[in-house]
Structures are given as structure tokens and as C-alpha cells.
Amino acid sequence: MNALLTVNSLKVHFPVYGGALRRKVDEVKAVDDVSFEIPEGSTVGLVGESGSGKTTIGRAIAKLIPATAGDIYFDGEDILTMSPQAFRPYRKQIQMIFQDPFGSLNPRMTIRSTIGEALDIHFKGMAKSERADRIEYLLGKVDLPADAATRYPHEFSGGQRQRIGIARALAVEPRFIICDEPVSALDVSVQAQIVNLLEDLQEEFGLTYLFIAHDLAVVQHMSDEVIVLYRGKIVESAGADAIYQDPQHDYTKKLLAAADHGL
């Protein structure tokens, strides 16, 4: 399979300022020389503890934060060096599902407005009737009733809000979705439902995922390949079953032990 996304020697460093003049005194190497590929239609899991750099990688790919160095190719095009205007068509193809389903939704906007906002930005000129049909269709795809469109985020459970976040990501017909800890804030019983939904949508729409999590068991279930990240560096990368059955790095073994004990 051809790689839809290629990350080469990605670095994301954050300056640390100190002193009365607020000069740069150090830097935090949140991501330090990371390289990987994601074949089209597959899922690559990115796993590591909090602070390992997982989310930073996802946000750098989506160009929500600047990278310090490296290359990111999407469908063969170097998106890292693109201007905001040049990247605009790619914004539609690269979407994110966030960890906190409540924090990522505007509490003052109905679900119709939340999903419709993305349609208004990327499908200018869409007729109102077509817009309404599209929103109802998307809600159905994430197993929510049509009347959910008229309600507000606080009226839904955490799992339902995450379904709304998934519908919003799907609205603009992306090819690649960065799933940033999409189930970690949910009850265990609801986690399985959301994971199964993501798998069903991937199969139906041919989606490509970067699935970010700290729970290696969830990542192993979702992913074709797993990348283990520790302090901004990749310490192990292999097929999902191989990682689970024969981990090579001590840190991977630690994550597996934590998963097995439900920590």
C-alpha cells in the first residue's frame, strides 16, 4: 500500500524563558527526530504515557502547532512548508477527533450549528436543504437520532458527545483522521462502542487513522502497526500483534504490564 502520510525526522521543540528579560534559557524537546509512515486505509497507533509527545505529533501533522524541523508529506505533498492558504484544501482532508468531547464542542452552539459550521467553511454554496440532509445523514452514521441536531452539548452523555465529534470530523469528507485519545475520557463500556464505530466508519469510507492513546491494549485492538513513544522519541515500532506478544523495549513491557493490570 502507498503511504498517505510520511513523517520524516520531525522535531517540535518549545522554548523555555526565564529571568527578568524573559530570555530563552532552555527548550523542551517534546518531539525529537520522529519518522514513520501510514499506508492509506490503515491505522497506526501511537502510544506512550502523558508527556511523551503523542498529541504534539498529531497537532503538528494537522498544523495546529508549528514544527521545529523535519518533513510531513500528505499524499506526496510537503504540507509542513505550505502557507495557510496553500494548506486550506488539505485542512478538509485532515481532521481531528479530540480527547475531551465536551471541551471540543461549543456549549452555546446546537449540534446542527456545530456540524454545519464545517460544511459552511468547506462547502460554500451548499443549499440549506442539502446542508440539513447532510447533518441528518452524519448523525445517523454515528448512531444518533435526527433530533439531536436541535440540542446542545450539555444534553448528551460523554459517549454521545464523542459521537458528535466524530460526525463533525466526517462532515467534510476527510481521508485522514487523527484520533487524539478519543476514548480515554469515557467509561470502559462506552470505549468499546466508540472503537467499534471508528472501525466501522474506516471500513465504509476507506479512512486512514493515526490513533493516539496511552492504553496499549486499546491501541493494539485498533491498529495495524504500533509506534511506542518515550520522551519524544520512538523506542519501538512493529505490527500490533508483534508488539503485544513479543515486546522488545523495557518501556513497551511497562506499558503492557500497566494495560494488563488495568492501570
C-alpha positions as CSV (number, residue, x, y, z in Angstrom):
1,M,0.0,0.0,0.0
2,N,1.1,3.5,-0.7
3,A,1.8,5.8,2.2
4,L,-0.8,8.5,2.6
5,L,1.2,10.2,5.3
6,T,5.0,10.3,5.7
7,V,6.7,11.9,8.7
8,N,10.5,12.4,8.3
9,S,12.7,13.5,11.2
10,L,10.0,15.6,12.9
11,K,11.1,17.8,15.7
12,V,8.9,20.0,17.9
13,H,10.8,22.0,20.5
14,F,9.2,24.5,22.8
15,P,11.4,27.4,24.2
16,V,11.7,27.9,27.9
17,Y,12.1,31.6,29.0
18,G,13.5,32.9,32.3
19,G,14.9,35.9,34.0
20,A,13.6,39.4,34.2
21,L,14.1,39.9,30.5
22,R,12.3,36.7,29.6
23,R,15.1,35.4,27.5
24,K,15.3,31.9,26.2
25,V,17.2,29.8,28.7
26,D,16.3,26.2,27.5
27,E,14.0,24.3,25.3
28,V,11.7,21.3,25.8
29,K,12.2,18.7,23.1
30,A,8.6,17.5,23.0
31,V,9.2,15.6,19.8
32,D,12.7,14.7,18.8
33,D,13.6,13.2,15.4
34,V,10.4,11.1,14.8
35,S,9.9,9.3,11.5
36,F,7.0,7.0,10.4
37,E,4.6,6.2,7.5
38,I,0.9,5.5,7.5
39,P,-0.3,3.4,4.5
40,E,-3.7,4.6,3.0
41,G,-6.6,2.8,4.6
42,S,-4.7,1.6,7.6
43,T,-4.4,2.6,11.3
44,V,-1.1,3.4,13.0
45,G,-1.3,3.5,16.8
46,L,0.9,6.0,18.7
47,V,1.2,5.0,22.3
48,G,3.0,6.5,25.3
49,E,2.5,8.0,28.7
50,S,1.3,11.5,29.3
51,G,4.0,13.9,28.1
52,S,5.6,11.5,25.7
53,G,4.8,13.8,22.7
54,K,1.9,11.9,21.2
55,T,-0.5,14.7,21.0
56,T,2.2,17.1,19.9
57,I,2.8,14.9,16.8
58,G,-0.8,14.9,16.0
59,R,-1.2,18.6,16.3
60,A,2.0,19.2,14.2
61,I,0.6,17.0,11.4
62,A,-2.7,19.0,11.5
63,K,-0.6,22.2,11.5
64,L,-2.2,23.4,14.7
65,I,1.3,24.0,16.1
66,P,4.5,24.7,14.3
67,A,7.2,22.1,13.8
68,T,10.8,23.0,14.6
69,A,12.3,20.8,11.8
70,G,11.5,17.8,9.6
71,D,9.1,17.0,6.8
72,I,5.5,15.9,6.7
73,Y,4.2,14.6,3.4
74,F,0.5,14.1,2.8
75,D,-0.3,12.2,-0.4
76,G,3.2,13.1,-1.7
77,E,2.9,16.8,-1.0
78,D,5.1,18.5,1.7
79,I,2.4,20.2,3.9
80,L,4.8,21.4,6.5
81,T,6.2,24.2,4.3
82,M,2.8,25.2,2.9
83,S,1.3,28.6,3.6
84,P,-2.0,28.7,5.4
85,Q,-3.7,29.5,2.0
86,A,-2.0,26.6,0.2
87,F,-2.8,24.2,3.1
88,R,-6.5,25.1,3.1
89,P,-7.6,22.3,0.7
90,Y,-5.7,19.8,2.9
91,R,-7.4,21.1,6.1
92,K,-10.5,19.4,4.7
93,Q,-8.7,16.1,4.1
94,I,-7.0,16.0,7.6
95,Q,-9.3,16.1,10.5
96,M,-9.0,15.5,14.3
97,I,-11.1,13.9,16.9
98,F,-10.2,15.3,20.3
99,Q,-9.8,13.7,23.8
100,D,-12.3,15.8,25.6
101,P,-15.7,15.5,23.8
102,F,-17.2,18.3,25.9
103,G,-14.3,20.7,25.7
104,S,-14.1,20.4,22.0
105,L,-17.7,21.4,21.4
106,N,-19.0,25.0,21.8
107,P,-21.6,24.8,24.6
108,R,-23.5,27.7,23.0
109,M,-24.0,26.1,19.7
110,T,-26.6,23.5,18.8
111,I,-25.3,20.3,17.2
112,R,-26.7,21.4,13.9
113,S,-24.6,24.6,14.1
114,T,-21.5,22.6,15.3
115,I,-21.5,20.2,12.3
116,G,-22.9,22.8,9.9
117,E,-20.0,25.2,10.7
118,A,-17.6,22.8,9.0
119,L,-19.9,22.4,6.0
120,D,-20.2,26.2,5.7
121,I,-16.4,26.6,5.6
122,H,-15.5,23.8,3.2
123,F,-18.7,23.5,1.0
124,K,-19.6,27.1,0.3
125,G,-22.7,27.4,-1.7
126,M,-24.3,24.2,-0.3
127,A,-28.1,24.6,-0.3
128,K,-29.8,24.8,3.1
129,S,-31.8,21.7,2.3
130,E,-28.7,19.8,1.3
131,R,-26.9,21.0,4.4
132,A,-29.8,19.8,6.6
133,D,-29.8,16.4,4.9
134,R,-26.1,16.1,5.3
135,I,-26.2,16.8,9.0
136,E,-29.0,14.2,9.5
137,Y,-27.1,11.7,7.5
138,L,-23.9,12.2,9.6
139,L,-25.8,11.9,12.8
140,G,-27.2,8.6,11.6
141,K,-23.8,7.4,10.7
142,V,-22.7,7.8,14.4
143,D,-25.9,6.3,15.7
144,L,-27.6,9.5,16.9
145,P,-31.2,10.4,16.2
146,A,-32.0,13.3,13.8
147,D,-33.5,15.4,16.6
148,A,-30.0,15.6,18.2
149,A,-29.4,18.4,15.8
150,T,-31.5,20.8,17.7
151,R,-30.0,20.1,21.1
152,Y,-26.9,21.4,22.9
153,P,-23.7,19.5,24.1
154,H,-24.7,19.5,27.8
155,E,-27.7,17.4,26.9
156,F,-25.6,14.5,25.9
157,S,-23.5,11.9,27.6
158,G,-19.7,11.7,27.2
159,G,-20.0,8.9,24.6
160,Q,-22.7,10.7,22.7
161,R,-20.6,13.9,22.6
162,Q,-17.7,11.9,21.2
163,R,-20.1,10.6,18.5
164,I,-20.9,14.2,17.7
165,G,-17.2,15.0,17.5
166,I,-16.8,12.1,15.1
167,A,-19.7,13.3,13.0
168,R,-18.1,16.8,12.8
169,A,-14.8,15.3,11.6
170,L,-16.6,13.2,9.0
171,A,-18.6,16.2,7.7
172,V,-16.0,17.5,5.3
173,E,-15.2,14.0,3.8
174,P,-11.7,13.6,5.1
175,R,-9.2,11.0,4.0
176,F,-7.1,11.0,7.2
177,I,-8.3,11.4,10.8
178,I,-6.1,12.0,13.8
179,C,-7.8,10.3,16.8
180,D,-6.3,12.0,19.8
181,E,-7.1,9.9,22.9
182,P,-10.7,9.6,21.6
183,V,-11.8,7.1,24.3
184,S,-9.6,7.9,27.3
185,A,-12.2,10.2,28.9
186,L,-15.0,7.6,28.5
187,D,-16.3,4.7,30.7
188,V,-14.9,1.4,29.7
189,S,-18.2,0.1,28.4
190,V,-18.5,3.1,26.2
191,Q,-14.9,2.9,25.0
192,A,-15.6,-0.3,23.1
193,Q,-18.7,1.2,21.4
194,I,-16.6,4.2,20.1
195,V,-13.7,2.0,19.0
196,N,-16.2,-0.3,17.1
197,L,-17.8,2.8,15.5
198,L,-14.4,4.1,14.3
199,E,-13.6,0.7,12.8
200,D,-16.9,0.5,11.0
201,L,-16.5,4.0,9.6
202,Q,-13.0,3.2,8.5
203,E,-14.2,0.2,6.5
204,E,-17.1,2.1,5.0
205,F,-15.3,5.3,4.0
206,G,-11.7,3.9,3.4
207,L,-10.4,6.2,6.2
208,T,-6.8,6.3,7.4
209,Y,-6.2,6.8,11.1
210,L,-3.5,7.9,13.4
211,F,-4.8,6.6,16.7
212,I,-3.2,8.2,19.7
213,A,-3.6,6.7,23.2
214,H,-1.8,5.8,26.4
215,D,-3.5,2.4,26.7
216,L,-1.6,-0.2,24.7
217,A,-4.5,-2.7,24.8
218,V,-6.8,-0.2,23.1
219,V,-4.2,0.7,20.5
220,Q,-3.4,-3.0,19.8
221,H,-7.0,-3.7,19.1
222,M,-7.4,-0.7,16.7
223,S,-4.1,-0.7,14.9
224,D,-2.2,-2.4,12.1
225,E,1.1,-1.1,13.4
226,V,2.0,0.4,16.8
227,I,4.6,3.0,17.5
228,V,5.8,3.4,21.1
229,L,6.9,6.9,22.1
230,Y,9.0,7.8,25.1
231,R,10.2,11.3,25.9
232,G,9.6,12.5,22.3
233,K,11.4,9.6,20.7
234,I,10.3,6.3,19.1
235,V,11.6,3.4,21.1
236,E,9.8,0.6,19.3
237,S,7.7,0.1,16.2
238,A,6.1,-3.1,15.0
239,G,2.9,-4.8,13.9
240,A,0.2,-4.7,16.6
241,D,0.3,-8.4,17.4
242,A,4.1,-8.5,17.5
243,I,4.2,-5.6,19.9
244,Y,1.7,-7.3,22.2
245,Q,3.2,-10.8,22.0
246,D,6.9,-10.0,21.9
247,P,7.8,-6.5,23.1
248,Q,11.4,-5.6,22.7
249,H,11.9,-2.5,24.7
250,D,11.6,-2.2,28.5
251,Y,9.3,0.8,28.2
252,T,6.9,-1.2,26.0
253,K,6.9,-4.0,28.5
254,K,6.0,-1.5,31.2
255,L,3.0,-0.2,29.2
256,L,1.8,-3.7,28.6
257,A,2.0,-4.5,32.3
258,A,0.0,-1.4,33.1
259,A,-2.6,-2.4,30.5
260,D,-2.9,-5.9,31.8
261,H,-3.4,-4.7,35.3
262,G,-5.9,-2.0,34.3
263,L,-3.7,0.9,35.4
